[in-house]
């Protein structure tokens, strides 16, 4: 496994619509996913999409602890890497209802910043696992946010493009001014 270089905001690969994966069983894909997981863990991310490691393909990995609720990322970058890891190939998201929730997001491709992003709070997602079997799950809270954030990468969208109030695009060192000490 190899830790890969992470593309940063402004690199054209992050703006592309990524290509669907025709054969989830190909060995190159397995290697890519192993590298993505190692890169995500090394960088203390909750998720990573293939375009972030310069591969314009529709695959994401993420770890979303079931217990973790929005409003998402707080002061600490200490993600729980013992949480269930999901590899999702050719994902598709369906919004279950119109309720939206705000949360702080960060992105390994936008280092040092946080942004307040409102997203649908209740989704269903489908895709294919690395074993070729279909995945279908209902997600809420942090889980729903991570999946939407990662899948946005596959359509060339970074979280600042989802923000409707850019006064809430801040340096992570300043988040202490926005979050109560007992949160997160
Ligand atoms: Ni991201």
Backbone and ligand atoms as CSV (ligand in chain L), in Angstrom:
chain,resi,resn,atom,element,x,y,z
A,1,UNK,N,N,0.850,-1.197,0.000
A,1,UNK,CA,C,0.000,0.000,0.000
A,1,UNK,C,C,0.881,1.242,0.000
A,2,UNK,N,N,0.345,2.266,-0.538
A,2,UNK,CA,C,1.098,3.511,-0.702
A,2,UNK,C,C,0.229,4.684,-0.275
A,3,UNK,N,N,0.843,5.619,0.420
A,3,UNK,CA,C,0.153,6.874,0.709
A,3,UNK,C,C,0.304,7.760,-0.518
A,4,UNK,N,N,-0.833,8.154,-1.086
A,4,UNK,CA,C,-0.791,8.935,-2.328
A,4,UNK,C,C,-0.884,10.432,-2.041
A,5,UNK,N,N,-0.425,11.196,-3.004
A,5,UNK,CA,C,-0.499,12.645,-2.895
A,5,UNK,C,C,-1.954,13.095,-3.066
A,6,UNK,N,N,-2.384,14.007,-2.215
A,6,UNK,CA,C,-3.767,14.481,-2.247
A,6,UNK,C,C,-3.860,15.762,-3.077
A,7,UNK,N,N,-4.753,15.747,-4.073
A,7,UNK,CA,C,-4.982,16.933,-4.899
A,7,UNK,C,C,-5.638,18.023,-4.063
A,8,UNK,N,N,-5.206,19.252,-4.261
A,8,UNK,CA,C,-5.754,20.377,-3.504
A,8,UNK,C,C,-6.618,21.255,-4.389
A,9,UNK,N,N,-7.548,21.957,-3.735
A,9,UNK,CA,C,-8.494,22.828,-4.436
A,9,UNK,C,C,-7.770,23.688,-5.469
A,10,UNK,N,N,-8.263,23.653,-6.688
A,10,UNK,CA,C,-7.603,24.358,-7.777
A,10,UNK,C,C,-7.014,23.397,-8.792
A,11,UNK,N,N,-6.722,22.151,-8.345
A,11,UNK,CA,C,-6.253,21.154,-9.302
A,11,UNK,C,C,-7.438,20.716,-10.176
A,12,UNK,N,N,-7.246,20.697,-11.491
A,12,UNK,CA,C,-8.383,20.401,-12.376
A,12,UNK,C,C,-9.044,19.046,-12.128
A,13,UNK,N,N,-8.302,18.063,-11.606
A,13,UNK,CA,C,-8.900,16.728,-11.419
A,13,UNK,C,C,-10.075,16.790,-10.451
A,14,UNK,N,N,-10.077,17.791,-9.562
A,14,UNK,CA,C,-11.153,17.908,-8.573
A,14,UNK,C,C,-12.432,18.497,-9.166
A,15,UNK,N,N,-12.339,19.011,-10.384
A,15,UNK,CA,C,-13.509,19.634,-11.012
A,15,UNK,C,C,-14.161,18.745,-12.066
A,16,UNK,N,N,-13.564,17.595,-12.327
A,16,UNK,CA,C,-14.099,16.710,-13.365
A,16,UNK,C,C,-15.270,15.894,-12.840
A,17,UNK,N,N,-16.112,15.456,-13.783
A,17,UNK,CA,C,-17.068,14.415,-13.454
A,17,UNK,C,C,-16.337,13.077,-13.635
A,18,UNK,N,N,-16.222,12.311,-12.566
A,18,UNK,CA,C,-15.437,11.070,-12.601
A,18,UNK,C,C,-16.166,9.981,-13.376
A,19,UNK,N,N,-15.397,9.075,-13.937
A,19,UNK,CA,C,-15.954,8.016,-14.796
A,19,UNK,C,C,-16.452,6.835,-13.968
A,20,UNK,N,N,-17.565,6.222,-14.388
A,20,UNK,CA,C,-18.037,5.008,-13.706
A,20,UNK,C,C,-17.015,3.884,-13.839
A,21,UNK,N,N,-17.043,2.974,-12.873
A,21,UNK,CA,C,-16.144,1.822,-12.878
A,21,UNK,C,C,-16.874,0.648,-13.520
A,22,UNK,N,N,-16.295,0.142,-14.610
A,22,UNK,CA,C,-16.971,-0.914,-15.368
A,22,UNK,C,C,-16.850,-2.255,-14.666
A,23,UNK,N,N,-15.691,-2.529,-14.073
A,23,UNK,CA,C,-15.449,-3.846,-13.480
A,23,UNK,C,C,-14.900,-3.696,-12.063
A,24,UNK,N,N,-15.781,-3.848,-11.051
A,24,UNK,CA,C,-15.326,-3.680,-9.662
A,24,UNK,C,C,-14.294,-4.725,-9.232
A,25,UNK,N,N,-14.117,-5.791,-10.027
A,25,UNK,CA,C,-13.198,-6.869,-9.632
A,25,UNK,C,C,-11.779,-6.652,-10.134
A,26,UNK,N,N,-11.543,-5.601,-10.897
A,26,UNK,CA,C,-10.200,-5.438,-11.464
A,26,UNK,C,C,-9.169,-5.183,-10.360
A,27,UNK,N,N,-7.998,-5.835,-10.481
A,27,UNK,CA,C,-6.966,-5.712,-9.439
A,27,UNK,C,C,-6.472,-4.275,-9.245
A,28,UNK,N,N,-6.450,-3.493,-10.321
A,28,UNK,CA,C,-6.000,-2.097,-10.200
A,28,UNK,C,C,-6.910,-1.325,-9.248
A,29,UNK,N,N,-8.206,-1.651,-9.293
A,29,UNK,CA,C,-9.156,-0.957,-8.418
A,29,UNK,C,C,-8.892,-1.326,-6.963
A,30,UNK,N,N,-8.601,-2.586,-6.719
A,30,UNK,CA,C,-8.311,-3.021,-5.345
A,30,UNK,C,C,-7.088,-2.275,-4.800
A,31,UNK,N,N,-6.076,-2.144,-5.648
A,31,UNK,CA,C,-4.877,-1.406,-5.216
A,31,UNK,C,C,-5.190,0.058,-4.936
A,32,UNK,N,N,-5.990,0.646,-5.843
A,32,UNK,CA,C,-6.373,2.052,-5.643
A,32,UNK,C,C,-7.100,2.224,-4.312
A,33,UNK,N,N,-8.057,1.334,-4.035
A,33,UNK,CA,C,-8.845,1.448,-2.808
A,33,UNK,C,C,-7.961,1.259,-1.573
A,34,UNK,N,N,-7.030,0.296,-1.627
A,34,UNK,CA,C,-6.106,0.111,-0.496
A,34,UNK,C,C,-5.289,1.378,-0.251
A,35,UNK,N,N,-4.832,1.982,-1.336
A,35,UNK,CA,C,-4.055,3.226,-1.198
A,35,UNK,C,C,-4.922,4.361,-0.667
A,36,UNK,N,N,-6.167,4.422,-1.123
A,36,UNK,CA,C,-7.073,5.471,-0.644
A,36,UNK,C,C,-7.295,5.348,0.857
A,37,UNK,N,N,-7.479,4.108,1.327
A,37,UNK,CA,C,-7.717,3.900,2.756
A,37,UNK,C,C,-6.473,4.316,3.556
A,38,UNK,N,N,-5.314,3.911,3.077
A,38,UNK,CA,C,-4.088,4.266,3.791
A,38,UNK,C,C,-3.886,5.780,3.798
A,39,UNK,N,N,-4.189,6.399,2.679
A,39,UNK,CA,C,-4.025,7.858,2.567
A,39,UNK,C,C,-5.002,8.583,3.489
A,40,UNK,N,N,-6.256,8.090,3.528
A,40,UNK,CA,C,-7.282,8.697,4.383
A,40,UNK,C,C,-6.884,8.597,5.861
A,41,UNK,N,N,-6.448,7.424,6.279
A,41,UNK,CA,C,-6.083,7.223,7.680
A,41,UNK,C,C,-4.866,8.075,8.035
A,42,UNK,N,N,-3.877,8.089,7.141
A,42,UNK,CA,C,-2.664,8.877,7.393
A,42,UNK,C,C,-2.988,10.354,7.568
A,43,UNK,N,N,-3.963,10.833,6.778
A,43,UNK,CA,C,-4.304,12.262,6.799
A,43,UNK,C,C,-5.407,12.574,7.809
A,44,UNK,N,N,-5.858,11.575,8.579
A,44,UNK,CA,C,-6.936,11.741,9.559
A,44,UNK,C,C,-8.210,12.282,8.937
A,45,UNK,N,N,-8.593,11.734,7.799
A,45,UNK,CA,C,-9.847,12.113,7.154
A,45,UNK,C,C,-10.940,11.120,7.488
A,46,UNK,N,N,-12.191,11.580,7.411
A,46,UNK,CA,C,-13.337,10.694,7.615
A,46,UNK,C,C,-13.717,9.991,6.322
A,47,UNK,N,N,-13.220,10.508,5.208
A,47,UNK,CA,C,-13.538,9.913,3.921
A,47,UNK,C,C,-12.592,10.429,2.862
A,48,UNK,N,N,-12.604,9.730,1.727
A,48,UNK,CA,C,-11.749,10.143,0.607
A,48,UNK,C,C,-12.390,9.643,-0.680
A,49,UNK,N,N,-12.334,10.475,-1.704
A,49,UNK,CA,C,-12.849,10.102,-3.019
A,49,UNK,C,C,-11.674,9.968,-3.986
A,50,UNK,N,N,-11.801,9.054,-4.945
A,50,UNK,CA,C,-10.676,8.758,-5.842
A,50,UNK,C,C,-10.107,9.999,-6.542
A,51,UNK,N,N,-10.944,10.959,-6.976
A,51,UNK,CA,C,-10.355,12.138,-7.620
A,51,UNK,C,C,-9.376,12.895,-6.714
A,52,UNK,N,N,-9.529,12.740,-5.399
A,52,UNK,CA,C,-8.611,13.424,-4.477
A,52,UNK,C,C,-7.206,12.834,-4.520
A,53,UNK,N,N,-7.079,11.605,-5.061
A,53,UNK,CA,C,-5.739,11.055,-5.276
A,53,UNK,C,C,-5.476,10.933,-6.782
A,54,UNK,N,N,-6.067,11.883,-7.523
A,54,UNK,CA,C,-5.764,12.051,-8.954
A,54,UNK,C,C,-6.262,10.904,-9.830
A,55,UNK,N,N,-7.291,10.179,-9.355
A,55,UNK,CA,C,-7.900,9.123,-10.176
A,55,UNK,C,C,-9.355,9.497,-10.378
A,56,UNK,N,N,-9.701,9.843,-11.612
A,56,UNK,CA,C,-11.054,10.330,-11.878
A,56,UNK,C,C,-12.002,9.160,-12.108
A,57,UNK,N,N,-12.266,8.444,-11.014
A,57,UNK,CA,C,-13.117,7.256,-11.033
A,57,UNK,C,C,-14.146,7.346,-9.909
A,58,UNK,N,N,-15.304,6.679,-10.129
A,58,UNK,CA,C,-16.398,6.808,-9.173
A,58,UNK,C,C,-16.274,5.773,-8.053
A,59,UNK,N,N,-15.366,6.069,-7.129
A,59,UNK,CA,C,-15.236,5.244,-5.924
A,59,UNK,C,C,-14.869,6.147,-4.759
A,60,UNK,N,N,-15.504,5.887,-3.614
A,60,UNK,CA,C,-15.225,6.621,-2.385
A,60,UNK,C,C,-15.008,5.627,-1.245
A,61,UNK,N,N,-14.246,6.065,-0.236
A,61,UNK,CA,C,-14.122,5.306,1.006
A,61,UNK,C,C,-14.464,6.264,2.149
A,62,UNK,N,N,-15.068,5.724,3.194
A,62,UNK,CA,C,-15.369,6.582,4.343
A,62,UNK,C,C,-15.564,5.736,5.587
A,63,UNK,N,N,-15.385,6.399,6.739
A,63,UNK,CA,C,-15.636,5.789,8.039
A,63,UNK,C,C,-16.573,6.702,8.793
A,64,UNK,N,N,-17.763,6.243,9.005
A,64,UNK,CA,C,-18.768,7.066,9.667
A,64,UNK,C,C,-19.294,6.325,10.891
A,65,UNK,N,N,-18.792,6.680,12.080
A,65,UNK,CA,C,-19.301,6.033,13.292
A,65,UNK,C,C,-20.807,6.255,13.419
A,66,UNK,N,N,-21.534,5.203,13.697
A,66,UNK,CA,C,-22.985,5.300,13.766
A,66,UNK,C,C,-23.427,6.251,14.865
A,67,UNK,N,N,-22.610,6.354,15.925
A,67,UNK,CA,C,-23.014,7.160,17.078
A,67,UNK,C,C,-22.818,8.644,16.840
A,68,UNK,N,N,-22.028,8.989,15.845
A,68,UNK,CA,C,-21.645,10.386,15.687
A,68,UNK,C,C,-22.772,11.161,15.018
A,69,UNK,N,N,-23.132,12.267,15.635
A,69,UNK,CA,C,-24.226,13.043,15.095
A,69,UNK,C,C,-23.703,14.361,14.552
A,70,UNK,N,N,-24.515,15.018,13.729
A,70,UNK,CA,C,-24.160,16.363,13.318
A,70,UNK,C,C,-24.194,17.256,14.553
A,71,UNK,N,N,-23.595,18.441,14.603
A,71,UNK,CA,C,-23.089,19.211,13.481
A,71,UNK,C,C,-21.687,18.894,13.008
A,72,UNK,N,N,-21.355,17.669,12.874
A,72,UNK,CA,C,-20.170,17.298,12.129
A,72,UNK,C,C,-18.864,17.660,12.795
A,73,UNK,N,N,-17.906,18.042,12.000
A,73,UNK,CA,C,-16.538,18.211,12.469
A,73,UNK,C,C,-16.428,19.299,13.530
A,74,UNK,N,N,-15.771,18.965,14.600
A,74,UNK,CA,C,-15.549,19.931,15.665
A,74,UNK,C,C,-14.068,20.265,15.737
A,75,UNK,N,N,-13.600,20.633,16.895
A,75,UNK,CA,C,-12.191,21.032,17.028
A,75,UNK,C,C,-11.243,19.917,16.637
A,76,UNK,N,N,-11.577,18.742,17.082
A,76,UNK,CA,C,-10.631,17.644,16.970
A,76,UNK,C,C,-10.691,16.999,15.597
A,77,UNK,N,N,-9.541,16.656,15.071
A,77,UNK,CA,C,-9.457,15.904,13.821
A,77,UNK,C,C,-9.353,14.412,14.112
A,78,UNK,N,N,-9.555,14.051,15.378
A,78,UNK,CA,C,-9.324,12.664,15.764
A,78,UNK,C,C,-10.496,11.788,15.345
A,79,UNK,N,N,-10.501,11.354,14.113
A,79,UNK,CA,C,-11.579,10.506,13.643
A,79,UNK,C,C,-11.409,9.095,14.182
A,80,UNK,N,N,-12.519,8.432,14.309
A,80,UNK,CA,C,-12.523,7.084,14.840
A,80,UNK,C,C,-12.272,6.100,13.700
A,81,UNK,N,N,-11.027,5.695,13.551
A,81,UNK,CA,C,-10.706,4.792,12.444
A,81,UNK,C,C,-10.980,3.335,12.773
A,82,UNK,N,N,-11.639,3.107,13.922
A,82,UNK,CA,C,-12.128,1.767,14.177
A,82,UNK,C,C,-13.578,1.639,13.711
A,83,UNK,N,N,-14.174,2.747,13.288
A,83,UNK,CA,C,-15.558,2.709,12.812
A,83,UNK,C,C,-15.628,1.911,11.512
A,84,UNK,N,N,-16.814,1.372,11.212
A,84,UNK,CA,C,-16.943,0.553,10.006
A,84,UNK,C,C,-16.508,1.330,8.768
A,85,UNK,N,N,-15.697,0.679,7.982
A,85,UNK,CA,C,-15.161,1.287,6.767
A,85,UNK,C,C,-16.033,0.848,5.589
A,86,UNK,N,N,-16.417,1.798,4.791
A,86,UNK,CA,C,-17.208,1.465,3.600
A,86,UNK,C,C,-16.445,1.860,2.348
A,87,UNK,N,N,-16.413,0.932,1.398
A,87,UNK,CA,C,-15.929,1.219,0.043
A,87,UNK,C,C,-17.166,1.216,-0.852
A,88,UNK,N,N,-17.379,2.327,-1.552
A,88,UNK,CA,C,-18.596,2.459,-2.342
A,88,UNK,C,C,-18.219,2.815,-3.783
A,89,UNK,N,N,-18.603,1.916,-4.679
A,89,UNK,CA,C,-18.288,2.064,-6.105
A,89,UNK,C,C,-19.548,2.486,-6.845
A,90,UNK,N,N,-19.413,3.417,-7.767
A,90,UNK,CA,C,-20.538,3.915,-8.576
A,90,UNK,C,C,-21.741,4.298,-7.712
A,91,UNK,N,N,-21.527,5.145,-6.707
A,91,UNK,CA,C,-22.613,5.442,-5.771
A,91,UNK,C,C,-23.721,6.301,-6.374
A,92,UNK,N,N,-24.884,6.153,-5.767
A,92,UNK,CA,C,-26.063,6.924,-6.156
A,92,UNK,C,C,-26.790,7.323,-4.883
A,93,UNK,N,N,-27.139,8.601,-4.771
A,93,UNK,CA,C,-27.789,9.111,-3.560
A,93,UNK,C,C,-29.204,9.567,-3.873
A,94,UNK,N,N,-30.107,9.195,-2.987
A,94,UNK,CA,C,-31.500,9.610,-3.097
A,94,UNK,C,C,-31.849,10.360,-1.806
A,95,UNK,N,N,-32.387,11.556,-1.938
A,95,UNK,CA,C,-32.793,12.341,-0.767
A,95,UNK,C,C,-34.167,11.845,-0.314
A,96,UNK,N,N,-34.272,11.491,0.973
A,96,UNK,CA,C,-35.504,10.859,1.463
A,96,UNK,C,C,-36.586,11.871,1.817
A,97,UNK,N,N,-36.180,13.031,2.357
A,97,UNK,CA,C,-37.159,14.078,2.605
A,97,UNK,C,C,-36.463,15.424,2.529
A,98,UNK,N,N,-37.212,16.469,2.669
A,98,UNK,CA,C,-36.666,17.802,2.382
A,98,UNK,C,C,-35.954,18.440,3.575
A,99,UNK,N,N,-35.912,17.732,4.712
A,99,UNK,CA,C,-35.250,18.324,5.876
A,99,UNK,C,C,-33.752,18.471,5.620
A,100,UNK,N,N,-33.214,19.610,6.064
A,100,UNK,CA,C,-31.787,19.876,5.896
A,100,UNK,C,C,-31.166,20.155,7.244
A,101,UNK,N,N,-29.863,19.928,7.309
A,101,UNK,CA,C,-29.143,20.097,8.558
A,101,UNK,C,C,-27.814,20.780,8.242
A,102,UNK,N,N,-27.404,21.705,9.113
A,102,UNK,CA,C,-26.112,22.346,8.931
A,102,UNK,C,C,-25.029,21.624,9.716
A,103,UNK,N,N,-23.817,21.660,9.209
A,103,UNK,CA,C,-22.689,21.075,9.928
A,103,UNK,C,C,-21.383,21.631,9.397
A,104,UNK,N,N,-20.371,21.585,10.266
A,104,UNK,CA,C,-19.042,22.020,9.844
A,104,UNK,C,C,-18.394,20.916,9.041
A,105,UNK,N,N,-17.859,21.281,7.900
A,105,UNK,CA,C,-17.149,20.305,7.082
A,105,UNK,C,C,-15.716,20.747,6.865
A,106,UNK,N,N,-14.877,19.766,6.677
A,106,UNK,CA,C,-13.517,20.001,6.245
A,106,UNK,C,C,-13.248,19.055,5.091
A,107,UNK,N,N,-12.131,19.238,4.430
A,107,UNK,CA,C,-11.832,18.401,3.273
A,107,UNK,C,C,-10.319,18.323,3.129
A,108,UNK,N,N,-9.810,17.130,2.904
A,108,UNK,CA,C,-8.364,16.966,2.760
A,108,UNK,C,C,-7.835,17.724,1.541
A,109,UNK,N,N,-8.713,18.072,0.614
A,109,UNK,CA,C,-8.305,18.852,-0.564
A,109,UNK,C,C,-8.408,20.360,-0.315
A,110,UNK,N,N,-8.959,20.725,0.843
A,110,UNK,CA,C,-9.081,22.144,1.217
A,110,UNK,C,C,-8.463,22.284,2.608
A,111,UNK,N,N,-7.161,22.047,2.731
A,111,UNK,CA,C,-6.555,21.931,4.060
A,111,UNK,C,C,-6.617,23.233,4.850
A,112,UNK,N,N,-6.837,23.068,6.154
A,112,UNK,CA,C,-6.778,24.211,7.061
A,112,UNK,C,C,-8.071,24.984,7.215
A,113,UNK,N,N,-9.091,24.637,6.432
A,113,UNK,CA,C,-10.343,25.394,6.472
A,113,UNK,C,C,-11.499,24.523,6.952
A,114,UNK,N,N,-12.549,25.227,7.410
A,114,UNK,CA,C,-13.820,24.602,7.755
A,114,UNK,C,C,-14.923,25.453,7.153
A,115,UNK,N,N,-16.015,24.793,6.800
A,115,UNK,CA,C,-17.143,25.551,6.276
A,115,UNK,C,C,-18.455,24.963,6.775
A,116,UNK,N,N,-19.427,25.867,6.998
A,116,UNK,CA,C,-20.749,25.440,7.472
A,116,UNK,C,C,-21.607,25.141,6.244
A,117,UNK,N,N,-22.023,23.886,6.142
A,117,UNK,CA,C,-22.728,23.433,4.944
A,117,UNK,C,C,-24.065,22.823,5.346
A,118,UNK,N,N,-25.124,23.275,4.690
A,118,UNK,CA,C,-26.437,22.662,4.909
A,118,UNK,C,C,-26.686,21.616,3.828
A,119,UNK,N,N,-27.100,20.446,4.288
A,119,UNK,CA,C,-27.355,19.340,3.352
A,119,UNK,C,C,-28.605,18.590,3.790
A,120,UNK,N,N,-29.186,17.827,2.870
A,120,UNK,CA,C,-30.280,16.941,3.263
A,120,UNK,C,C,-29.835,16.033,4.416
A,121,UNK,N,N,-30.707,15.880,5.402
A,121,UNK,CA,C,-30.334,15.173,6.633
A,121,UNK,C,C,-30.631,13.675,6.568
A,122,UNK,N,N,-31.355,13.274,5.546
A,122,UNK,CA,C,-31.867,11.900,5.507
A,122,UNK,C,C,-31.775,11.408,4.066
A,123,UNK,N,N,-30.905,10.473,3.846
A,123,UNK,CA,C,-30.685,9.989,2.467
A,123,UNK,C,C,-30.714,8.459,2.417
A,124,UNK,N,N,-30.855,7.971,1.202
A,124,UNK,CA,C,-30.575,6.553,0.945
A,124,UNK,C,C,-29.455,6.522,-0.076
A,125,UNK,N,N,-28.466,5.681,0.144
A,125,UNK,CA,C,-27.425,5.560,-0.879
A,125,UNK,C,C,-27.268,4.115,-1.309
A,126,UNK,N,N,-26.900,3.995,-2.569
A,126,UNK,CA,C,-26.669,2.675,-3.158
A,126,UNK,C,C,-25.332,2.700,-3.871
A,127,UNK,N,N,-24.786,1.539,-4.065
A,127,UNK,CA,C,-23.542,1.424,-4.818
A,127,UNK,C,C,-23.130,-0.030,-4.813
A,128,UNK,N,N,-21.878,-0.255,-5.154
A,128,UNK,CA,C,-21.340,-1.608,-5.206
A,128,UNK,C,C,-20.132,-1.640,-4.286
A,129,UNK,N,N,-19.997,-2.722,-3.534
A,129,UNK,CA,C,-18.820,-2.898,-2.678
A,129,UNK,C,C,-17.664,-3.475,-3.471
A,130,UNK,N,N,-16.515,-3.528,-2.826
A,130,UNK,CA,C,-15.328,-4.065,-3.484
A,130,UNK,C,C,-15.496,-5.566,-3.787
A,131,UNK,N,N,-16.410,-6.210,-3.060
A,131,UNK,CA,C,-16.695,-7.623,-3.316
A,131,UNK,C,C,-17.692,-7.804,-4.465
A,132,UNK,N,N,-18.110,-6.688,-5.084
A,132,UNK,CA,C,-19.043,-6.770,-6.201
A,132,UNK,C,C,-20.501,-6.830,-5.791
A,133,UNK,N,N,-20.741,-6.882,-4.472
A,133,UNK,CA,C,-22.129,-6.989,-3.994
A,133,UNK,C,C,-22.759,-5.614,-3.833
A,134,UNK,N,N,-24.058,-5.522,-4.089
A,134,UNK,CA,C,-24.721,-4.223,-3.931
A,134,UNK,C,C,-24.777,-3.781,-2.474
A,135,UNK,N,N,-24.686,-2.467,-2.282
A,135,UNK,CA,C,-24.835,-1.850,-0.963
A,135,UNK,C,C,-26.015,-0.909,-1.054
A,136,UNK,N,N,-26.893,-0.974,-0.057
A,136,UNK,CA,C,-27.991,-0.006,0.012
A,136,UNK,C,C,-28.211,0.321,1.478
A,137,UNK,N,N,-28.115,1.591,1.825
A,137,UNK,CA,C,-28.247,1.990,3.228
A,137,UNK,C,C,-29.025,3.294,3.342
A,138,UNK,N,N,-29.679,3.418,4.466
A,138,UNK,CA,C,-30.280,4.680,4.878
A,138,UNK,C,C,-29.274,5.376,5.793
A,139,UNK,N,N,-29.114,6.670,5.628
A,139,UNK,CA,C,-28.156,7.385,6.477
A,139,UNK,C,C,-28.740,8.704,6.934
A,140,UNK,N,N,-28.368,9.085,8.148
A,140,UNK,CA,C,-28.736,10.378,8.736
A,140,UNK,C,C,-27.496,10.971,9.392
A,141,UNK,N,N,-27.618,12.227,9.791
A,141,UNK,CA,C,-26.576,12.857,10.600
A,141,UNK,C,C,-25.221,12.871,9.909
A,142,UNK,N,N,-24.176,12.631,10.707
A,142,UNK,CA,C,-22.810,12.688,10.193
A,142,UNK,C,C,-22.599,11.705,9.041
A,143,UNK,N,N,-23.183,10.524,9.180
A,143,UNK,CA,C,-23.081,9.496,8.137
A,143,UNK,C,C,-23.604,10.032,6.799
A,144,UNK,N,N,-24.780,10.647,6.828
A,144,UNK,CA,C,-25.377,11.206,5.601
A,144,UNK,C,C,-24.505,12.328,5.032
A,145,UNK,N,N,-23.951,13.126,5.930
A,145,UNK,CA,C,-23.106,14.253,5.487
A,145,UNK,C,C,-21.839,13.756,4.794
A,146,UNK,N,N,-21.175,12.776,5.410
A,146,UNK,CA,C,-19.924,12.268,4.825
A,146,UNK,C,C,-20.178,11.665,3.443
A,147,UNK,N,N,-21.238,10.887,3.334
A,147,UNK,CA,C,-21.527,10.245,2.047
A,147,UNK,C,C,-21.785,11.305,0.969
A,148,UNK,N,N,-22.558,12.330,1.309
A,148,UNK,CA,C,-22.850,13.375,0.322
A,148,UNK,C,C,-21.593,14.159,-0.044
A,149,UNK,N,N,-20.773,14.457,0.960
A,149,UNK,CA,C,-19.529,15.193,0.706
A,149,UNK,C,C,-18.627,14.396,-0.241
A,150,UNK,N,N,-18.454,13.100,0.058
A,150,UNK,CA,C,-17.554,12.288,-0.771
A,150,UNK,C,C,-18.114,12.109,-2.181
A,151,UNK,N,N,-19.405,11.871,-2.278
A,151,UNK,CA,C,-20.000,11.665,-3.612
A,151,UNK,C,C,-19.984,12.960,-4.425
A,152,UNK,N,N,-20.056,14.102,-3.772
A,152,UNK,CA,C,-19.906,15.376,-4.489
A,152,UNK,C,C,-18.569,15.434,-5.230
A,153,UNK,N,N,-17.520,14.882,-4.605
A,153,UNK,CA,C,-16.206,14.889,-5.257
A,153,UNK,C,C,-16.269,14.208,-6.629
A,154,UNK,N,N,-17.143,13.225,-6.753
A,154,UNK,CA,C,-17.238,12.472,-8.021
A,154,UNK,C,C,-17.898,13.302,-9.116
A,155,UNK,N,N,-18.585,14.348,-8.698
A,155,UNK,CA,C,-19.206,15.255,-9.675
A,155,UNK,C,C,-18.454,16.584,-9.754
A,156,UNK,N,N,-17.234,16.599,-9.230
A,156,UNK,CA,C,-16.392,17.797,-9.340
A,156,UNK,C,C,-16.792,18.927,-8.416
A,157,UNK,N,N,-17.478,18.584,-7.312
A,157,UNK,CA,C,-17.986,19.615,-6.390
A,157,UNK,C,C,-17.238,19.542,-5.057
A,158,UNK,N,N,-16.701,20.680,-4.619
A,158,UNK,CA,C,-16.079,20.790,-3.299
A,158,UNK,C,C,-17.048,21.514,-2.363
A,159,UNK,N,N,-16.916,21.263,-1.051
A,159,UNK,CA,C,-17.940,21.759,-0.129
A,159,UNK,C,C,-18.166,23.270,-0.177
A,160,UNK,N,N,-17.116,24.101,-0.449
A,160,UNK,CA,C,-17.439,25.543,-0.501
A,160,UNK,C,C,-18.503,25.873,-1.544
A,161,UNK,N,N,-18.599,25.061,-2.589
A,161,UNK,CA,C,-19.620,25.291,-3.612
A,161,UNK,C,C,-21.021,24.981,-3.088
A,162,UNK,N,N,-21.124,24.282,-1.967
A,162,UNK,CA,C,-22.417,23.963,-1.350
A,162,UNK,C,C,-22.799,24.977,-0.279
A,163,UNK,N,N,-21.902,25.920,0.017
A,163,UNK,CA,C,-22.173,26.862,1.097
A,163,UNK,C,C,-23.057,28.004,0.614
A,164,UNK,N,N,-23.977,28.434,1.470
A,164,UNK,CA,C,-24.756,29.614,1.090
A,164,UNK,C,C,-24.396,30.839,1.933
A,165,UNK,N,N,-23.429,30.697,2.856
A,165,UNK,CA,C,-22.969,31.842,3.633
A,165,UNK,C,C,-21.452,31.736,3.801
A,166,UNK,N,N,-20.720,32.450,2.947
A,166,UNK,CA,C,-19.260,32.319,2.950
A,166,UNK,C,C,-18.602,33.008,4.149
A,167,UNK,N,N,-19.398,33.721,4.985
A,167,UNK,CA,C,-18.809,34.209,6.231
A,167,UNK,C,C,-18.516,33.036,7.168
A,168,UNK,N,N,-19.085,31.875,6.866
A,168,UNK,CA,C,-18.824,30.680,7.660
A,168,UNK,C,C,-17.821,29.752,6.976
A,169,UNK,N,N,-16.964,30.323,6.158
A,169,UNK,CA,C,-15.785,29.616,5.649
A,169,UNK,C,C,-14.601,30.163,6.440
A,170,UNK,N,N,-14.053,29.325,7.327
A,170,UNK,CA,C,-13.113,29.829,8.340
A,170,UNK,C,C,-11.876,28.934,8.427
A,171,UNK,N,N,-10.834,29.449,9.040
A,171,UNK,CA,C,-9.678,28.607,9.353
A,171,UNK,C,C,-10.037,27.701,10.530
A,172,UNK,N,N,-9.525,26.464,10.473
A,172,UNK,CA,C,-9.908,25.517,11.527
A,172,UNK,C,C,-9.410,25.974,12.903
A,173,UNK,N,N,-8.356,26.783,12.929
A,173,UNK,CA,C,-7.863,27.275,14.223
A,173,UNK,C,C,-8.859,28.236,14.876
A,174,UNK,N,N,-9.803,28.753,14.099
A,174,UNK,CA,C,-10.780,29.714,14.627
A,174,UNK,C,C,-12.115,29.082,14.999
A,175,UNK,N,N,-12.222,27.751,14.833
A,175,UNK,CA,C,-13.527,27.131,15.055
A,175,UNK,C,C,-13.925,27.212,16.524
A,176,UNK,N,N,-12.949,27.430,17.407
A,176,UNK,CA,C,-13.259,27.598,18.831
A,176,UNK,C,C,-14.231,28.750,19.063
A,177,UNK,N,N,-14.275,29.700,18.146
A,177,UNK,CA,C,-15.197,30.830,18.296
A,177,UNK,C,C,-16.636,30.464,17.913
A,178,UNK,N,N,-16.796,29.288,17.316
A,178,UNK,CA,C,-18.091,28.918,16.756
A,178,UNK,C,C,-18.730,27.724,17.465
A,179,UNK,N,N,-17.905,26.966,18.175
A,179,UNK,CA,C,-18.391,25.726,18.764
A,179,UNK,C,C,-18.310,25.832,20.269
A,180,UNK,N,N,-19.385,25.420,20.943
A,180,UNK,CA,C,-19.388,25.410,22.406
A,180,UNK,C,C,-18.430,24.338,22.903
A,181,UNK,N,N,-17.763,24.580,24.059
A,181,UNK,CA,C,-16.752,23.636,24.536
A,181,UNK,C,C,-17.282,22.221,24.746
A,182,UNK,N,N,-18.578,22.070,25.058
A,182,UNK,CA,C,-19.077,20.732,25.331
A,182,UNK,C,C,-19.502,19.987,24.061
A,183,UNK,N,N,-19.397,20.652,22.922
A,183,UNK,CA,C,-19.729,19.967,21.677
A,183,UNK,C,C,-18.507,19.282,21.112
A,184,UNK,N,N,-18.789,18.314,20.247
A,184,UNK,CA,C,-17.759,17.647,19.475
A,184,UNK,C,C,-16.721,16.989,20.324
L,1,NI,NI,NI,-13.509,16.251,0.638
